Amino acid sequence: MSRGSPGGAEVRWYLNDASLQAQFSDRTEFERVLRGLLAARVRIPAIWQNLRSTRSLQEAMVAPEINVRRALFELRDKDLRAATFSWLDKTGPCVDDDRLDEADDYFEYQDVEVTTTGLGEAARRTKAGVECATYSFVGGRINFAVSLLRVDHGLREERYGRYSVSNLWETDALVNQALAAEGLIGSWPALIEAARRRFPNLEIGELHANSALAREPFEASLRDRSLELMKVLNDYVAGRSEAGVDGPVAREIVETYFTGE
């Protein structure tokens, strides 16, 4: 990395709330983008740990009169709905939990205030010399499909500066950048190590040391499926009380994955 961040040199990506401009009249396209982001989170630890959203993202508009929260409730894919709500409501990470302090905290992009959005946080960190980028949704009145978003700092009458925020708008580009930041899981031991970091509620043994498994060639499809299933179990455990009683999240996981067909 060319520049470090406080507490480490990891790169962070911020979902750009401002890029949701009610442009997804065909909500299957929004679902496609969302599915790609969720799949990338499961597969790549760097994205899992460092793709951040604001808590207010769910109020951003997907389509006319349809915000993110309502669009998620109306998804036919129950697995995608449960995984997205778990990410945005529970597991995070969230911009609001680690927001950078800024004395003159006001930012605009093309005369639209973005102070409390993911783009605003990326602008604060860019100003501070911290490596980061935004992920924007394509379409809408303002074009966010550009590699640098030039964000103004300060009120229009008294600008303090302009900062060029790195920006992505394709999931493949996010994946490629993340793989450059963190090596791809390409072996059974690496898979176990990544799973232990990512799923603290699970006790993951030494299966990778089993002589029979060690002889098997590593398969990316098994890696991805294993991570998906471990995430379900990790979220289920996190959704139970200390007394072992299922809470709302745990019950939803049981209904989604372990009942019916």
Disulfide bonds with the S-S distance in Angstrom:
none
